[in-house]
Amino acid sequence: MTTTIRINGKTSTVNAEPDTPLLWVLRGEMQLVGTKFGCGKALCGACTVHLDGEAVRSCVTPLDAVGAREVTTIEGLQGKEADALRSAWTEVDVVQCGYCQSGQLMSACALLKKVPQPSDDEVTNAMSGNICRCGTYPRIRAAIHMAAGSKPAA
């Protein structure tokens, strides 16, 4: 079945069943492999993308739930928040293995677009669905605060 979808500002036609997880459409049909498969149950956050700016888990989002909404993947993530996060990620040296990082950045960017200077609790809540097996949580938190131009609570 063919479906029209907007991904990273471009309209494309994909050949997939309506119940196909968005993750498989992105990786298989569109060759956008920056969005990762982790658990397949929306528990780890590796597959996080934006739907109209909201962070969602693409592994459990069926294609027919996307509709006319804009899908943004790590490949299409742009704007001052994304730029600030990428810079802070590098400065703080967040990445270890890197597998979870696209999902981490997508969740962090959605947070900063909603809450430009989040508190520690807001960061914790926004990032709670993103697992980092390397345990770089303190660096992720520091980078989010750096990107926001704020400092975490002592």
PyMOL commands that set and color helices and strands:
alter all, ss='L'
color gray80, all
select helices_A, chain A and resi 22-29+63-66+74-76+80-92+101-114+120-127+137-148
alter helices_A, ss='H'
color red, helices_A
select strands_A, chain A and resi 2-7+10-15+48-51+54-57+70-72
alter strands_A, ss='S'
color yellow, strands_A
deselect
rebuild
show_as cartoon
